[in-house]
């Protein structure tokens, strides 16, 4: 009889284990959506007891990371006849706030230095501000904080330092906590020698590598420098094909002399070549497009620099929301590369409308695709229509022509403006303007982070009913120009770089060919525009996704004594696109002599911007960025006009493309300045 019962139980368990999960519910926690990503199971997975048990542990860890103590999670499994539903009942504990952190025995290292890298720190004034502590306890990280304190001593050469496990005392009535550490510092050790031993790598110059190491003789030991040295050696042998080399530091301490010699022992392992490059996750993007940015191919000797550069190149394309490159051991001396991508929404459609005093009611729309049909080709079309102005643009770019290092781009544009029925004629200087043009450019990838292009641009501009006093400033003209660009980009992501530099230099020389015979003038000038963006993320330093940015713009236009620079080609500042947020787009410029109402453009301009960006919501990909802008512009010098602004902008990686909501405040504007407290932009990278 008992055998039958056991058989039935086994069959029931087996049947249940083979079922799929068709629903997951989290109860008892206000924001269940925050916990669902951490449970490690999803609808459609095969049910197992082990998976649910692990999910409960992950929920508890997530709650502890949020500062909650004594959390309880129960699970209920409901059989739905072929599938199962999983319900987690969460009994969240109380939140612990750290009010005091004490170090006993730290005679030589200040408590502030020991506490700065801890996860569990006491609450501070303005604890909500990035880089400050709100005092929330992270119980899951408490056991690692003792190692972080010990690490501060190793950075200063205290090799014998001893740090106790943190002791946390919690007041059961207030749930305030105090944490204490007991420390024995010991003495500082100086390095006597640094050497590299072990396997001899083919082509490795140990003497050259040793010269580049950070740890130096006759200096205090520093564990941070030690780690950089290990990484340096790892990269050096990795560039010679040793993908799985192990670098082990060995210390020989002399407690009497308080010295230490450091030996890096190298165990190379096998020298490997690339077996295969496997691509997954690319539902739209063609395999050959992905492979363009992987600098290792089957049969190549493994190279760490190529591996690292491939990872960054994939992230810079903008095709993928996430792209990871992993090594996978194959047979013998082979290693496979696995490229796993999650494709981004590269297409965008926008439509909008509004009203401005200058243009009246307006509507606009655009459609763009950065990766059309998965080919890597970028195309866009845009239209703007208002009471006074209509414009149309078409453009394309093939970044890797026939999978080569060459690129091809081009575009056409047309616009017409009519201020006949507007009162702003005296300020504009003309009533009607028509413009049409096109450009074509051929580029080449010079290095993995540097590209160049050259091309030709042709445009015709015609004015009608020009203000008589400005007739020489608004003459019909033709622009026949040679254009060139140089771009450096080693950032780690297309939309949201956290490290690296982006720089672009645009050069334009107008005046090719002879003067038109129909009375139009030939525009003749040389124009330079330069953009620079520097990005530095602090995630690894302070365990918070704070990003600092510095951005710089420079504009310069010049011509000979008898050459003609049209007013429309000169430099203007104001707004997100041109620099100095808080002012209307293009409204910052020198004015016509004797007034402050008609803009005539500048010949020299500069804009400096500093920004600090923090996350608002990881789920919706929104960030909050604080900024300060400082711009200058002039005709004969850069600083004839100076404008400043501060503000904040919400950055959203929306399904329709990057969206920026800018809230800015102009600092000390003049009465005649056109300010803009709010601005909306979409699709801008820089």
C-alpha positions, 0 to 999 in steps of 0.5 A: 500500500505504501508503495502505491502512495509513494508512487502517486506522490512522485508522479504528482511532484513530477507532473507539477515540476514539468508545468510552466509558470503562467502567472507571478504575483507579489503581494504585500509590497506597495511597488511590486514592479520594483521586485519583479525584475529581481525574482529570477523567474518569469512567465513561461519558465518551467516550475521547480521548487528550487527556482521558487526558493531562490526567488524568495531569497532574492526578494529578501536580499532586495529588501535588505538592500533597501534598508529593511530588516527582518523581512519574511517572504512566503510562497503559494503555488496554485495548480491551474490544470497544466500550468501553475501560478506563483504568488509571493506574500511579502511581509516587509520588515522595518526600515533601519536608519544608521545614526552613528558609525564608530571606529575604535583604534584608528589613530592614524587614519581619519574616521571620515576617510574610513567611512567614505566608501562604506555602503552603510553610513550614518545619515547626513545633512541633505542625505537625498543629494547624490554623494550624500548618505540618507542613513538607510541600512543595507543589511546585505552589504554589512558583512562587506563593509569591514573589508572596505575599511580594511581596504583603506588601510591597505591603500596606505601601506598598513599590511598588518591592519586588522578590522573586526566585523561590524557590530550593528546595534538596533534600537527596537523602538525607533529602528535607529542603529549604531555600527562599531568597528574595532581596528588594530592599525599596525605599521606602514610597509614600504616596497623594496622591489617589484618583479614579474615571474612565471611563464614566459609569454611569446613577445612579452617584454617584462622589462617594458611592462615593469616600467609601466607598473604603478607600485614603485620601490621605496614608496609605501605599499598601495593596494589600489596600485597593485590592482592596476598592475595586475590589470596591466599585466593581464591586458599585456598577456591578453593582447598576445593571445592568453585569454585565461592568464592568471596573475597572482601577487606574492608578498615577502614581508620583513616585519622588522624592517617594515618592508615588502617585496612584490612578485607578480606570478604569471600563469599564462595557460593556453594561447588561444585563437577565435573559434567562432563569433556567435550572434544572438538577440538581433531580430532585426539587425543583420549579422553582417552589420553586427560583425562590422563592430567585432574586431576579432574574427574566426582564426584570429589570435585572441587580443584583449584590446580588440575584445574591449574595443569591440564591446565599446564599438557595439555600444556606440552604434545606437542600434542596441539597448544592450550589447554584451560580448562574452568569451566561451571556451571551445575545444582545444586552443579555441575560444568562441565569442558570443555577442548578445544584443537587445535591440533598441527602438531605432525608429522614431516618429514625432509630431507636434505643434505650438505657437510663437510670437515670431512664427505664429501657429506651427506644426512639425513632424519627422520620421527617422530610422537609424537602422533601416531594415537592419542594414545599419543605414540611417534615413530621416525626413522632416517637415515644419509648417507654420504661418510664416515658414515651411521647411522640408529635409531629407537625409541618409547615411550609410556608415559602412559602405559595402561593409568597408571602412568608408561611409556615404551621406547626403541630403536635400533641404528646402524652406520658404519664409513669408513675414508679409502679414507679421508685425515683426518685419522691422525686427526681421529685416526682410519679408520673404526668403527662399532657400534650397540646397543639397550636400554629399559627403564621403567618409572613412574610418581612420582608426576605431575611434577616429573618422574623417569625411570630405564633401560638397554643399550647394545652396541658393538663398533668395530674399524679397522685400528687404528693409531698405536700410539692410539691403546689403545685409540681405542679398541673394546669394549662392553657397558653393562649399567644400566641407570636411569633418573629423570625429573622435569618439571613444565613449562607452555608449551612444545615448548615455555615455558614462566615460570617454570623449566625443569631439567633432571638428567641422570645416567649411570653405565657401566660394568655390567656382565663379560668381553667378551671372543672375545677379546673386552674390557668391558667398565666400568665407571659411567657417569652423565649428568644434564640439567637445564632450567629456564624460565621467561616471562615478558608479564604481567610486561612490556606488551611485550612477552620478555622471559629470559632463563637460561640453564645449562649443567653438565657432569661427567664421572669417573672410577676406576684405572683399569677400561676402559673408551672408548674415544667415551664415554667421554665428548665433547662440541661444537654446539647446541646439546652439548653446546657452539654455535659458535664451531663445534659439539663435537670439544671442548675437551682436546687433545692428549698430545703433540698436538692439533689435536686429541681429547681424550674427557674430564671427567668434563664439564659445560655450562652456557647459558643466552638467551633473546627471542622476537617475530618476527612474531606471525602469522608464530610463529617465534622468535629471541633469543639473547644468550651468552654461556660459557663452560668449560671442562677438565680431572682433573678439570672443567676449563682446557679449557674455551670457550665463544660465543655470537650470535642470533638464529631464532626459528620457530615453523614450520609445520615440527617441531621446527626449529632453525637457529643459527648465532654464533660468537666464542669469542677469539678462538684458531687457531686450534679451529673449529668454526661454524658461522652458524648452523641448527637444527630441533626438539630440545626442550632444 
